[in-house]
């Protein structure tokens, strides 16, 4: 394979990783720790929203981000011809 093509592939992969990790950091650290007092003024299902993000929300977002990453990588593999189909 062409070295330039591999570098483009890897750079795009790193861009996806950076964006998804930033989202996860924002949700887990930002919403679960830094903004917990402000979010606790909102209630969902009887639970404070800050508590929900700290206990469950960040886990749900992480699992969703895994599926998003898989989908993005499948598209990226097809774009650069690295797919296994």
C-alpha positions in Angstrom: 0.0 0.0 0.0 1.0 3.6 -0.6 2.6 5.2 2.4 0.8 8.5 1.8 -2.5 6.7 1.7 -1.8 5.0 5.0 -0.9 8.4 6.6 -4.1 9.9 5.4 -6.0 7.0 6.8 -4.2 7.2 10.2 -4.7 11.0 10.4 -8.4 10.6 9.8 -8.6 7.9 12.4 -6.8 10.1 14.9 -9.3 12.9 14.2 -12.2 10.6 14.9 -10.6 9.4 18.1 -9.9 12.9 19.3 -13.4 14.0 18.7 -15.0 11.0 20.3 -12.7 11.1 23.4 -13.4 14.8 23.8 -17.1 14.0 23.9 -16.6 11.3 26.4 -14.4 13.5 28.6 -17.1 16.3 28.5 -19.8 13.9 29.5 -18.0 11.9 32.1 -15.8 14.6 33.7 -17.7 17.8 32.7 -21.3 16.7 33.4 -20.5 14.1 36.1 -18.1 16.2 38.2 -17.8 19.9 37.2 -21.4 20.7 36.3 -23.0 18.3 38.7 -24.5 21.1 40.9 -26.1 22.9 38.0 -27.4 19.7 36.5 -28.8 18.5 39.9 -31.5 21.3 39.6 -33.0 19.2 36.8 -34.8 16.0 37.6 -35.5 13.1 35.3 -37.5 10.2 36.6 -37.2 11.4 40.1 -33.3 11.5 40.0 -31.1 14.5 39.8 -29.6 14.8 36.3 -26.0 15.4 37.7 -26.3 12.2 39.7 -27.6 10.3 36.7 -24.7 11.5 34.5 -22.2 10.5 37.2 -23.7 7.1 37.8 -25.1 6.0 34.4 -25.0 8.7 31.8 -21.3 8.5 31.1 -21.4 4.7 30.7 -24.3 5.0 28.2 -22.5 7.6 26.2 -19.3 5.5 26.2 -21.2 2.5 24.8 -22.9 4.7 22.2 -19.5 6.2 21.2 -18.1 2.7 20.7 -20.9 2.0 18.1 -20.3 5.3 16.5 -16.5 4.6 16.3 -17.2 1.2 14.7 -19.5 2.8 12.1 -17.0 5.5 11.3 -14.1 3.1 11.0 -16.1 0.8 8.7 -16.8 3.8 6.4 -13.1 4.8 6.6 -11.9 1.3 5.8 -14.2 1.3 2.7 -13.0 4.8 1.7 -9.3 3.8 1.7 -9.8 0.2 0.5 -8.9 -1.5 3.8 -12.2 -3.3 4.2 -12.4 -7.0 4.6 -15.4 -7.6 2.4 
